[in-house]
Amino acid sequence: MSTGDAIISNPFEDPSLRDDPHLFVQDSTLSVGRNASLTLGTDSLIVLDEGFTRKEPINCCGLIPSKSKTTKAIPFFNILWAELSEFDIVIHYAHLVSKDVVRVAVIEYLVEKPERTRVTTWVSKLLDRAYGESQRNKRIKVLINPYGGKGSAQKWYTRDIEPIFNAARCKVDVERTQFQGHAVEIAEKLDTDAYDVIASCSGDGLPHEVFNGLGRKRDAQRALSNIAVVQLPCGSGNAMSWSLNGTDSNSMAALCIVKGIRTPLDLVSVTQGESRTLSFLSQSLGIVAESDLGTDHLRWLGSARFTYGFFVRLLRKTIYPCDLAVKVEIGTKAEIKRHCHTQYHSRLSMEERRRVPEQPKPSRSPDDEGLPALKYGTIADDLPIDWNLVPYGNLGNFYAGNMKYMAADSPFFSAAFPNDGFLDLVTIDGDIRRSTAVKLMLSVESGKFFDMPEVLYRKITGYRIIPRGQKDGYISIDGERVPFAPFQAEVHHGLGTVLSKNGHVYEGDGVSPSELGE
């Protein structure tokens, strides 16, 4: 559903104007200079300046000079900072220069000395409106993968991202990763009280490392709650940025992080052999995993490599036999639609949304609290008593997701929410007709995937999967290849923290409540 269909409050809107948008707010207009004024509107800063008027050479008839507008509306979301200098009021904002690119721009006006006290109050109100629920002056630890974006991550950071962070008066510390797994070490050793955000200039691999580094800390639960993990999109998929920010533009994502609202995120523990890994994005076995990991040598094709891999395996009609046990919480699409309706129309506090269930705690300091205990045990333990391991001989695709988008135009999990306490599971048979498989692939971008009859879509809290009949193959955790061996997963409600545009739901369209007849 589009967010326009839901009751989602705008964190950058003045609540005093919700009942009457034309209500006059005292001291909302500031006269600056001789022929200019700044007004706090409902959702924008309105700049009226006769100096904006510029004469064009001639109009289309070649007779009468034309004039441009004398007003400019700057959305509060785009206001980066405002301050009163010795003589001027200075406002930095993100100016939209193309559909997907913003650049820092500045307006400034002379302020007379008698007006300084009033201007100081007005600037304070502007910043309140510009940031809403979002934290100002974020302290950001930036990690740059020098190989991200085909080696362009550093250039993109300098050109597109750094100016926005600086204009917003963020405190930034930049470090470049040197090898695979380096971000795990950095996050594990990081003083999480010194930063508010860890931002990865990369694809989805670096955020995966960051979550797992924080998960290794002695106070893992506190660390994962205190510091928000975000992505500055410099990879090929950028699922995290698409889900939380609705963009893979570096500059737009930087603006979204500056204005981002702290949002609890469900994380998933995956156990395999003796290891325990945190997953924030997805786990897959079958055609999706093979189409991604099996085409790693074709990264030069960009996102087209996934399409190529899909059709190659489609022609083979590949199946992936396994034994599967699932802890189902919401088992039908009708029930899932009702759940989505409730989620979109509720807005709880961050503490309520995190709502981590009370666990028996050993006698130790709260700062010594590692990852939560596993409710369902590990892959090495006996199967939970209320789980049933069922043979699935014709599995074509096993795909469990925690975020809505897996790539641009790929909202595989349209019913996913950041912190509803569930993992969304899609399973599809591998022996369906090839023409049906093509329709399924095309339905993802069109938003019809959820309702396709061949798609079994469930909300779950855990599962165990045991591959059968294959010596080797592909299993993907957050896009990273892991051994082809049995694994088990379970959800931790609200364990992690991210920044999102609205603090509540993912971006983009999803399951529509209009289909409920409500």
C-alpha positions as CSV (number, residue, x, y, z in Angstrom):
1,M,0.0,0.0,0.0
2,S,1.1,3.5,-0.5
3,T,1.7,5.5,2.7
4,G,-1.0,7.9,1.5
5,D,-3.5,5.1,2.2
6,A,-2.4,4.8,5.8
7,I,-2.8,6.9,8.9
8,I,0.9,7.8,9.2
9,S,1.7,11.1,10.9
10,N,4.2,13.5,9.2
11,P,7.0,14.0,11.7
12,F,7.9,17.3,9.9
13,E,4.4,18.9,10.0
14,D,3.4,21.5,12.6
15,P,0.8,19.8,14.8
16,S,-0.8,23.1,15.6
17,L,-1.9,23.4,12.0
18,R,-3.5,19.9,11.6
19,D,-7.0,21.0,12.5
20,D,-6.9,24.2,10.5
21,P,-4.1,24.4,8.0
22,H,-4.9,28.1,7.5
23,L,-4.5,28.9,11.1
24,F,-2.2,31.9,11.7
25,V,0.8,30.9,13.8
26,Q,2.1,33.9,15.8
27,D,5.6,35.0,14.7
28,S,5.6,32.6,11.8
29,T,6.7,35.3,9.3
30,L,10.0,37.0,9.5
31,S,10.7,40.1,7.4
32,V,14.2,40.2,6.2
33,G,15.8,42.9,4.1
34,R,13.7,45.4,2.2
35,N,11.6,43.2,-0.1
36,A,11.8,39.7,1.4
37,S,10.2,37.5,4.1
38,L,10.5,34.0,5.5
39,T,7.3,32.2,6.6
40,L,6.8,28.9,8.4
41,G,4.1,27.2,6.4
42,T,2.3,23.9,7.0
43,D,5.1,21.7,5.7
44,S,7.5,24.1,4.0
45,L,9.5,27.3,4.5
46,I,8.0,29.9,2.2
47,V,10.6,32.4,0.9
48,L,9.1,35.6,-0.6
49,D,11.8,37.7,-2.3
50,E,11.4,40.1,-5.1
51,G,15.1,39.6,-5.8
52,F,14.1,36.2,-7.3
53,T,12.5,38.0,-10.2
54,R,14.7,37.9,-13.3
55,K,13.9,39.2,-16.7
56,E,14.1,36.8,-19.5
57,P,15.4,38.0,-22.8
58,I,12.1,37.7,-24.6
59,N,9.0,35.6,-24.4
60,C,7.7,33.3,-27.1
61,C,6.1,36.2,-29.0
62,G,9.3,38.3,-28.8
63,L,7.4,41.3,-27.4
64,I,6.9,41.3,-23.6
65,P,9.7,40.4,-21.1
66,S,8.5,37.6,-18.8
67,K,9.2,37.3,-15.0
68,S,10.0,34.4,-12.9
69,K,8.3,33.6,-9.6
70,T,9.1,35.7,-6.5
71,T,8.4,32.8,-4.1
72,K,10.2,29.6,-3.2
73,A,8.9,26.8,-1.1
74,I,11.5,24.6,0.7
75,P,10.1,21.5,2.3
76,F,11.0,21.3,6.0
77,F,12.4,17.9,5.3
78,N,15.1,19.6,3.0
79,I,16.1,22.2,5.6
80,L,19.6,21.1,6.8
81,W,20.5,23.9,9.2
82,A,19.7,27.5,10.1
83,E,21.7,29.9,12.3
84,L,22.1,33.6,13.1
85,S,25.6,34.8,12.4
86,E,27.1,38.1,13.3
87,F,25.0,40.0,10.7
88,D,22.9,37.5,8.8
89,I,20.4,34.7,9.1
90,V,21.9,31.7,7.1
91,I,19.8,28.7,6.0
92,H,21.3,25.6,4.4
93,Y,19.0,23.3,2.5
94,A,19.1,20.4,0.1
95,H,18.1,21.7,-3.3
96,L,16.6,19.2,-5.8
97,V,18.7,19.6,-9.0
98,S,17.3,16.5,-10.7
99,K,14.8,13.7,-10.0
100,D,17.2,11.8,-7.8
101,V,19.9,14.3,-6.8
102,V,20.1,17.0,-4.2
103,R,22.9,19.5,-3.6
104,V,23.5,21.9,-0.7
105,A,22.2,25.4,-1.3
106,V,22.2,28.5,0.9
107,I,20.0,31.5,1.4
108,E,21.0,34.3,3.7
109,Y,19.6,37.7,4.6
110,L,20.9,40.7,6.6
111,V,19.3,41.0,10.1
112,E,19.0,44.4,11.8
113,K,20.4,44.5,15.3
114,P,17.0,45.2,17.0
115,E,15.5,42.1,15.4
116,R,18.2,39.6,16.6
117,T,16.3,38.4,19.6
118,R,13.1,37.7,17.5
119,V,15.2,36.1,14.8
120,T,16.8,33.8,17.3
121,T,13.4,32.6,18.4
122,W,12.2,32.1,14.8
123,V,15.3,30.1,13.9
124,S,14.6,27.8,16.8
125,K,11.1,27.2,15.6
126,L,12.4,26.6,12.1
127,L,14.8,23.9,13.3
128,D,12.0,22.3,15.4
129,R,9.9,22.1,12.3
130,A,12.8,20.9,10.1
131,Y,13.8,18.0,12.3
132,G,10.5,17.0,14.0
133,E,11.1,13.7,15.8
134,S,14.6,13.3,14.2
135,Q,17.8,13.9,16.2
136,R,19.9,16.9,15.2
137,N,23.7,17.0,14.9
138,K,24.0,13.3,14.6
139,R,27.3,11.7,15.4
140,I,28.1,9.5,12.5
141,K,30.7,6.8,12.0
142,V,31.1,6.4,8.3
143,L,32.6,3.2,6.8
144,I,33.6,3.4,3.2
145,N,34.1,0.2,1.2
146,P,36.7,1.3,-1.3
147,Y,35.6,-1.4,-3.7
148,G,31.9,-0.5,-3.5
149,G,30.2,1.0,-6.6
150,K,32.9,-0.5,-8.8
151,G,35.5,1.5,-6.9
152,S,33.5,4.8,-6.9
153,A,32.3,4.8,-3.2
154,Q,35.0,7.2,-2.1
155,K,34.2,9.6,-4.9
156,W,30.5,9.5,-4.3
157,Y,31.0,10.1,-0.6
158,T,33.1,13.2,-1.2
159,R,30.8,14.6,-4.0
160,D,27.3,13.6,-2.8
161,I,27.3,12.8,0.8
162,E,29.9,14.7,2.8
163,P,28.6,18.2,1.9
164,I,25.1,17.3,3.2
165,F,26.5,15.9,6.5
166,N,28.6,19.0,6.9
167,A,25.8,21.4,6.1
168,A,23.6,19.6,8.7
169,R,26.3,20.1,11.3
170,C,26.7,16.4,11.8
171,K,29.9,15.2,13.6
172,V,31.5,12.7,11.2
173,D,34.3,10.2,11.6
174,V,35.3,8.4,8.4
175,E,37.1,5.0,8.1
176,R,37.8,2.9,5.1
177,T,37.5,-0.9,5.3
178,Q,40.6,-2.8,4.3
179,F,39.4,-6.3,3.8
180,Q,36.3,-8.5,4.0
181,G,35.1,-8.7,7.6
182,H,36.9,-5.5,8.6
183,A,33.6,-3.8,9.4
184,V,32.9,-6.6,11.9
185,E,36.1,-5.8,13.8
186,I,35.4,-2.1,13.7
187,A,31.8,-2.4,15.0
188,E,32.9,-4.9,17.7
189,K,35.5,-2.4,19.1
190,L,33.4,0.7,18.6
191,D,32.5,2.9,21.5
192,T,28.8,3.0,20.9
193,D,28.3,5.9,23.4
194,A,30.5,8.1,21.1
195,Y,28.2,7.7,18.0
196,D,24.5,7.8,17.1
197,V,24.8,6.2,13.7
198,I,27.1,3.8,11.8
199,A,26.7,4.5,8.0
200,S,28.1,2.2,5.4
201,C,29.0,3.5,2.0
202,S,28.5,0.1,0.3
203,G,26.1,-2.5,-0.8
204,D,24.2,-4.6,1.8
205,G,27.3,-6.5,2.8
206,L,28.8,-3.9,5.1
207,P,25.6,-3.4,7.2
208,H,25.5,-7.2,7.6
209,E,29.0,-7.0,9.0
210,V,28.2,-4.1,11.2
211,F,25.2,-5.8,12.8
212,N,27.3,-8.9,13.5
213,G,30.2,-6.8,14.9
214,L,27.8,-5.1,17.3
215,G,26.4,-8.6,18.1
216,R,29.8,-9.7,19.3
217,K,30.1,-7.0,21.9
218,R,29.9,-7.9,25.6
219,D,26.9,-5.5,25.8
220,A,25.4,-6.5,22.4
221,Q,21.8,-5.8,23.2
222,R,22.6,-2.3,24.5
223,A,24.9,-1.6,21.5
224,L,22.3,-2.7,19.0
225,S,19.7,-0.6,20.7
226,N,21.9,2.5,21.1
227,I,23.4,2.9,17.7
228,A,21.5,3.0,14.4
229,V,22.9,1.1,11.4
230,V,22.2,2.7,8.0
231,Q,23.3,2.4,4.4
232,L,24.7,5.0,2.0
233,P,23.9,3.1,-1.2
234,C,27.1,2.3,-3.2
235,G,26.4,-1.3,-4.2
236,S,24.3,-3.2,-6.8
237,G,21.3,-4.1,-4.7
238,N,21.0,-1.5,-1.9
239,A,18.0,-3.2,-0.5
240,M,18.4,-1.5,2.9
241,S,18.3,2.0,1.4
242,W,15.4,1.2,-0.9
243,S,13.4,-0.2,2.1
244,L,14.1,2.5,4.6
245,N,14.6,5.6,2.3
246,G,12.9,4.7,-1.0
247,T,16.0,5.5,-3.0
248,D,19.5,4.4,-4.1
249,S,20.6,7.9,-4.7
250,N,23.7,8.8,-2.6
251,S,22.6,12.4,-2.0
252,M,19.0,11.6,-1.3
253,A,20.0,8.8,1.1
254,A,22.3,11.2,2.9
255,L,19.4,13.6,3.4
256,C,17.2,10.8,4.6
257,I,19.9,9.9,7.2
258,V,20.2,13.4,8.4
259,K,16.4,13.5,8.9
260,G,16.1,9.8,9.7
261,I,13.9,8.7,12.7
262,R,15.2,6.0,15.0
263,T,13.3,2.8,14.3
264,P,13.6,-0.6,16.0
265,L,14.4,-3.4,13.6
266,D,13.7,-7.1,14.0
267,L,16.9,-9.1,13.6
268,V,17.2,-12.8,12.9
269,S,19.6,-15.3,14.5
270,V,20.8,-18.0,12.0
271,T,22.6,-21.0,13.5
272,Q,24.6,-23.3,11.2
273,G,27.1,-25.8,12.6
274,E,28.7,-24.1,15.6
275,S,28.1,-20.5,14.3
276,R,25.4,-18.0,15.1
277,T,25.0,-15.1,12.6
278,L,22.7,-12.1,12.7
279,S,20.6,-11.4,9.6
280,F,18.9,-8.1,8.9
281,L,17.8,-8.6,5.4
282,S,17.0,-12.1,4.0
283,Q,17.9,-15.8,3.9
284,S,17.4,-17.8,0.7
285,L,17.9,-21.3,-0.8
286,G,16.9,-22.1,-4.3
287,I,16.5,-20.1,-7.5
288,V,16.9,-16.7,-5.8
289,A,20.1,-17.7,-4.0
290,E,21.6,-19.3,-7.1
291,S,20.5,-16.4,-9.4
292,D,22.4,-14.0,-7.0
293,L,25.5,-15.9,-5.7
294,G,25.8,-18.1,-8.8
295,T,26.3,-15.1,-11.0
296,D,28.9,-13.3,-8.9
297,H,31.4,-13.5,-11.7
298,L,29.0,-11.4,-13.8
299,R,28.9,-8.4,-11.5
300,W,29.9,-6.2,-14.5
301,L,26.3,-6.8,-15.8
302,G,24.9,-4.9,-12.7
303,S,21.4,-5.9,-11.7
304,A,20.9,-7.7,-15.1
305,R,23.1,-10.6,-13.8
306,F,20.2,-11.6,-11.5
307,T,17.8,-11.7,-14.5
308,Y,20.3,-13.8,-16.5
309,G,20.8,-16.2,-13.7
310,F,17.1,-16.6,-13.1
311,F,16.3,-17.5,-16.7
312,V,19.2,-19.9,-17.0
313,R,17.9,-21.9,-14.0
314,L,14.3,-21.5,-15.1
315,L,15.1,-23.3,-18.4
316,R,16.6,-26.2,-16.4
317,K,13.4,-26.3,-14.1
318,T,15.7,-26.8,-11.2
319,I,14.4,-28.1,-7.9
320,Y,16.0,-28.0,-4.4
321,P,14.8,-30.9,-2.3
322,C,14.8,-30.3,1.5
323,D,13.2,-31.0,4.8
324,L,11.5,-28.0,6.2
325,A,10.0,-27.1,9.6
326,V,8.3,-23.7,10.1
327,K,6.9,-21.9,13.2
328,V,3.9,-20.2,11.5
329,E,2.3,-17.3,13.3
330,I,0.0,-15.9,10.5
331,G,-0.7,-18.6,7.9
332,T,-3.1,-17.1,5.3
333,K,-3.0,-14.1,3.0
334,A,-6.3,-12.8,4.3
335,E,-5.0,-12.8,7.9
336,I,-1.8,-11.1,6.7
337,K,-3.8,-8.4,5.0
338,R,-5.6,-7.7,8.3
339,H,-2.2,-7.6,10.1
340,C,-0.9,-5.1,7.5
341,H,-4.0,-3.0,8.0
342,T,-3.4,-2.9,11.8
343,Q,0.3,-2.1,11.4
344,Y,-0.3,0.8,9.0
345,H,-2.9,2.3,11.2
346,S,-1.0,2.1,14.5
347,R,1.8,4.4,15.6
348,L,3.3,3.3,18.9
349,S,6.2,4.9,20.8
350,M,9.7,3.5,20.0
351,E,9.8,1.7,23.3
352,E,6.4,0.1,22.6
353,R,7.5,-0.9,19.1
354,R,10.7,-2.4,20.3
355,R,8.8,-4.4,23.0
356,V,11.5,-7.0,23.6
357,P,9.9,-9.7,25.8
358,E,11.3,-10.1,29.3
359,Q,13.9,-12.8,29.4
360,P,15.3,-14.5,32.6
361,K,18.5,-12.7,33.3
362,P,21.6,-14.1,35.0
363,S,23.1,-12.1,37.9
364,R,25.3,-9.7,36.0
365,S,25.5,-6.1,35.0
366,P,23.0,-4.8,32.4
367,D,26.1,-3.6,30.4
368,D,27.3,-7.2,30.2
369,E,24.2,-8.4,28.3
370,G,25.1,-10.3,25.1
371,L,22.7,-11.5,22.5
372,P,19.3,-12.8,23.6
373,A,19.0,-16.4,24.4
374,L,17.7,-18.6,21.6
375,K,14.1,-19.5,22.2
376,Y,14.1,-22.4,19.8
377,G,17.7,-23.5,20.3
378,T,20.2,-24.1,17.5
379,I,20.4,-26.3,14.5
380,A,22.3,-28.8,16.6
381,D,19.5,-29.1,19.2
382,D,16.4,-31.3,19.0
383,L,13.5,-29.9,16.9
384,P,11.2,-27.8,19.0
385,I,8.3,-29.9,20.3
386,D,5.6,-27.9,18.4
387,W,7.5,-28.0,15.0
388,N,7.0,-30.6,12.4
389,L,9.7,-31.4,9.9
390,V,8.1,-32.0,6.5
391,P,9.8,-33.3,3.3
392,Y,9.6,-30.8,0.4
393,G,10.8,-32.6,-2.6
394,N,9.9,-30.1,-5.3
395,L,11.1,-26.8,-3.6
396,G,11.9,-24.2,-6.2
397,N,12.4,-21.2,-4.0
398,F,12.8,-20.7,-0.2
399,Y,13.0,-16.9,0.6
400,A,12.7,-15.4,4.1
401,G,12.8,-11.6,4.3
402,N,12.9,-9.0,6.9
403,M,12.8,-5.9,4.6
404,K,10.4,-5.0,1.8
405,Y,12.8,-4.5,-1.0
406,M,15.6,-6.9,-2.0
407,A,16.7,-4.5,-4.8
408,A,15.3,-1.6,-6.9
409,D,11.9,-2.5,-8.2
410,S,12.0,-5.8,-6.2
411,P,9.5,-5.6,-3.3
412,F,9.4,-9.4,-2.7
413,F,8.1,-8.9,0.8
414,S,5.3,-6.4,0.4
415,A,3.8,-7.3,3.8
416,A,7.1,-6.8,5.7
417,F,7.4,-4.3,8.6
418,P,10.5,-3.2,10.4
419,N,9.4,-4.4,13.8
420,D,6.2,-6.5,13.8
421,G,8.1,-9.4,15.3
422,F,7.8,-11.6,12.3
423,L,9.9,-12.9,9.4
424,D,8.1,-13.1,6.0
425,L,8.5,-16.4,4.3
426,V,7.9,-17.1,0.6
427,T,8.0,-20.7,-0.8
428,I,7.3,-21.6,-4.4
429,D,7.3,-25.0,-6.0
430,G,10.1,-25.7,-8.6
431,D,8.0,-27.8,-11.0
432,I,5.5,-25.1,-12.0
433,R,5.3,-24.2,-15.7
434,R,8.0,-22.0,-17.1
435,S,5.5,-19.5,-18.3
436,T,4.1,-19.3,-14.8
437,A,7.6,-18.8,-13.3
438,V,8.1,-15.9,-15.7
439,K,4.8,-14.3,-14.7
440,L,5.9,-14.6,-11.1
441,M,9.1,-12.8,-11.7
442,L,7.4,-10.0,-13.6
443,S,4.8,-9.7,-10.9
444,V,7.4,-8.6,-8.3
445,E,7.9,-5.2,-9.9
446,S,4.2,-4.7,-10.7
447,G,3.3,-5.3,-7.1
448,K,1.1,-8.4,-7.8
449,F,3.5,-11.0,-6.4
450,F,1.8,-11.4,-3.0
451,D,-1.5,-12.3,-4.6
452,M,-0.2,-14.8,-7.1
453,P,-1.7,-18.2,-6.3
454,E,1.6,-20.1,-6.7
455,V,3.2,-17.9,-3.9
456,L,2.8,-19.4,-0.4
457,Y,3.4,-16.3,1.8
458,R,3.5,-16.7,5.6
459,K,4.5,-14.7,8.7
460,I,6.8,-16.8,10.9
461,T,9.0,-16.6,14.0
462,G,11.4,-19.4,13.2
463,Y,12.3,-22.3,10.9
464,R,14.7,-25.2,10.2
465,I,15.7,-26.2,6.7
466,I,17.8,-29.3,5.8
467,P,18.9,-29.6,2.1
468,R,18.6,-33.0,0.6
469,G,19.9,-34.7,-2.5
470,Q,22.6,-32.1,-3.3
471,K,26.3,-32.3,-2.4
472,D,26.8,-28.6,-2.9
473,G,24.7,-25.5,-3.7
474,Y,24.0,-21.9,-2.7
475,I,22.6,-20.6,0.6
476,S,22.5,-16.8,1.0
477,I,22.3,-14.9,4.3
478,D,21.9,-11.1,3.6
479,G,23.4,-11.7,0.1
480,E,26.5,-13.5,1.6
481,R,27.3,-17.1,0.7
482,V,27.4,-19.6,3.6
483,P,28.1,-23.3,3.6
484,F,25.5,-25.6,2.0
485,A,24.4,-27.2,5.2
486,P,21.3,-27.3,7.4
487,F,20.5,-24.1,9.3
488,Q,17.9,-22.8,11.7
489,A,16.6,-19.2,12.2
490,E,14.5,-17.3,14.7
491,V,13.3,-13.7,15.0
492,H,14.4,-11.2,17.8
493,H,11.7,-8.6,18.1
494,G,13.1,-5.0,17.8
495,L,16.7,-6.1,18.7
496,G,18.4,-3.7,16.2
497,T,18.0,0.0,15.3
498,V,17.9,1.8,12.0
499,L,16.9,5.2,10.7
500,S,13.8,5.5,8.5
501,K,11.9,8.3,6.9
502,N,8.8,7.9,9.0
503,G,9.9,5.7,12.0
504,H,7.1,3.2,11.4
505,V,6.9,1.4,8.1
506,Y,9.0,0.7,5.0
507,E,8.9,2.9,2.0
508,G,6.9,2.0,-1.2
509,D,3.7,0.2,-1.9
510,G,2.6,-2.9,-0.2
511,V,-0.4,-5.0,0.7
512,S,-3.5,-2.7,0.3
513,P,-6.0,-2.6,3.1
514,S,-8.7,-1.7,0.6
515,E,-8.7,-5.4,-0.4
516,L,-10.1,-6.1,3.1
517,G,-13.4,-4.3,2.3
518,E,-12.8,-2.0,5.3
